[in-house]
Amino acid sequence: MAVDGKRQGISIGDLSLRTGVNIETIRYYEKVGLLPAPGRTEGRHRVYGPAHVARLTFVRRSRELGFSLDEVRSLLRLVDGGHGSCSDVQAVTLEHLEEVRRKIADLQRLERTLSEVASRCQGGSVPDCPIVEALYASPNP
């Protein structure tokens, strides 16, 4: 893996460009164990390979889909161990989907509430503003 005393591979900057993941985030993922530690050059610079690119892409896409770091870790354990099945991956995904649906329902309630409060506003003075009054009011249980 060495040519002229240097390890071949890609730098952290190149890894960042190839995957669209910020350099500090890459270092964080290494620190928390989502990305394995890379090899190092004689000068102690990180050197990444194709497996790092693939894994980091997996982590980025999972995060884009809203999976938590713990969920990503669970998915990676299934992949890494080779003992997981597609149905195991599906179970993690379906749990996440239920959480997404709960969040959507919460956001829809929030939208209705804000829309109703904003519709009461006639543009008067602040002390008589229905939006300010609603913010001071106790929420309905």
C-alpha positions as CSV (number, residue, x, y, z in Angstrom):
1,M,0.0,0.0,0.0
2,A,3.0,2.3,0.1
3,V,4.7,4.1,-2.8
4,D,7.8,6.1,-2.0
5,G,7.1,5.7,1.7
6,K,3.6,7.1,1.5
7,R,0.3,5.2,2.0
8,Q,-2.0,5.3,-1.0
9,G,-5.6,6.4,-0.7
10,I,-7.5,9.6,-0.4
11,S,-7.2,12.5,2.1
12,I,-9.9,13.6,4.4
13,G,-10.5,16.6,2.1
14,D,-11.1,14.3,-0.9
15,L,-13.3,12.0,1.2
16,S,-15.3,15.1,2.2
17,L,-15.7,16.1,-1.5
18,R,-16.6,12.6,-2.7
19,T,-19.3,12.1,0.0
20,G,-20.6,15.6,0.7
21,V,-19.8,15.2,4.4
22,N,-18.1,18.0,6.3
23,I,-14.5,17.2,7.5
24,E,-15.4,17.9,11.1
25,T,-18.4,15.5,10.8
26,I,-16.1,12.8,9.3
27,R,-13.8,13.2,12.4
28,Y,-16.9,13.0,14.7
29,Y,-18.1,9.9,13.0
30,E,-14.7,8.3,13.5
31,K,-14.8,9.4,17.2
32,V,-18.2,7.8,17.8
33,G,-17.4,4.6,15.9
34,L,-19.6,5.0,12.8
35,L,-16.5,5.2,10.6
36,P,-13.5,3.0,11.2
37,A,-10.2,4.7,11.9
38,P,-8.3,5.2,8.7
39,G,-4.7,4.3,8.1
40,R,-2.1,7.0,8.5
41,T,0.8,8.2,6.5
42,E,4.3,8.5,8.0
43,G,3.4,12.1,8.6
44,R,0.3,10.9,10.6
45,H,-2.2,12.2,8.0
46,R,-5.4,10.2,7.6
47,V,-5.6,8.0,4.5
48,Y,-9.0,6.6,3.4
49,G,-10.0,4.0,1.0
50,P,-13.0,2.9,-1.0
51,A,-14.6,1.2,2.0
52,H,-14.6,4.5,3.9
53,V,-16.2,6.2,0.9
54,A,-19.0,3.6,0.8
55,R,-19.6,3.5,4.5
56,L,-19.6,7.3,4.8
57,T,-22.1,7.6,1.9
58,F,-24.3,5.0,3.7
59,V,-24.1,7.1,6.9
60,R,-24.8,10.4,5.1
61,R,-27.8,9.0,3.2
62,S,-29.2,7.4,6.4
63,R,-28.9,10.8,8.2
64,E,-30.6,12.5,5.2
65,L,-33.5,10.2,5.7
66,G,-33.7,11.2,9.3
67,F,-32.3,8.2,11.0
68,S,-30.7,9.0,14.4
69,L,-27.1,8.1,15.0
70,D,-28.3,5.2,17.2
71,E,-30.5,3.9,14.3
72,V,-27.6,4.3,11.9
73,R,-25.4,2.4,14.3
74,S,-28.0,-0.4,14.5
75,L,-28.2,-0.6,10.7
76,L,-24.4,-0.7,10.4
77,R,-24.3,-3.5,13.0
78,L,-26.7,-5.5,10.9
79,V,-24.6,-4.9,7.8
80,D,-21.2,-5.4,9.5
81,G,-22.1,-8.6,11.3
82,G,-23.4,-10.3,8.3
83,H,-26.0,-12.0,10.6
84,G,-28.8,-9.5,10.0
85,S,-31.5,-10.1,7.4
86,C,-33.4,-7.7,5.2
87,S,-36.3,-8.1,7.6
88,D,-34.1,-6.8,10.4
89,V,-33.3,-3.8,8.4
90,Q,-36.9,-3.4,7.6
91,A,-37.9,-3.5,11.3
92,V,-35.5,-0.6,12.0
93,T,-36.8,1.3,9.0
94,L,-40.5,0.7,10.0
95,E,-39.8,2.0,13.5
96,H,-38.2,5.1,12.1
97,L,-41.2,5.5,9.7
98,E,-43.6,5.5,12.6
99,E,-41.5,8.2,14.3
100,V,-41.6,10.3,11.1
101,R,-45.3,9.9,10.9
102,R,-45.7,11.1,14.6
103,K,-43.6,14.1,13.7
104,I,-45.6,14.9,10.7
105,A,-48.8,14.7,12.8
106,D,-47.3,17.0,15.4
107,L,-46.2,19.5,12.6
108,Q,-49.7,19.4,11.1
109,R,-51.2,20.2,14.5
110,L,-48.7,23.0,14.9
111,E,-49.6,24.4,11.4
112,R,-53.3,24.4,12.3
113,T,-52.7,26.2,15.6
114,L,-50.4,28.8,14.1
115,S,-52.7,29.4,11.1
116,E,-55.7,29.9,13.4
117,V,-53.8,32.3,15.7
118,A,-52.4,34.2,12.8
119,S,-55.8,34.5,11.2
120,R,-57.2,36.3,14.3
121,C,-54.6,39.1,13.9
122,Q,-56.0,42.3,12.5
123,G,-52.7,44.2,12.6
124,G,-53.5,46.3,15.7
125,S,-51.3,47.3,18.6
126,V,-49.1,44.7,20.4
127,P,-51.0,44.8,23.8
128,D,-54.2,43.7,21.9
129,C,-52.5,41.3,19.5
130,P,-54.2,37.8,19.5
131,I,-50.9,36.2,18.6
132,V,-49.2,37.6,21.8
133,E,-52.3,36.6,23.8
134,A,-52.1,33.1,22.5
135,L,-48.5,32.8,23.4
136,Y,-49.3,33.9,27.0
137,A,-52.2,31.4,27.2
138,S,-51.9,28.0,28.8
139,P,-52.1,25.2,26.2
140,N,-55.2,23.1,26.1
141,P,-54.4,19.6,27.4
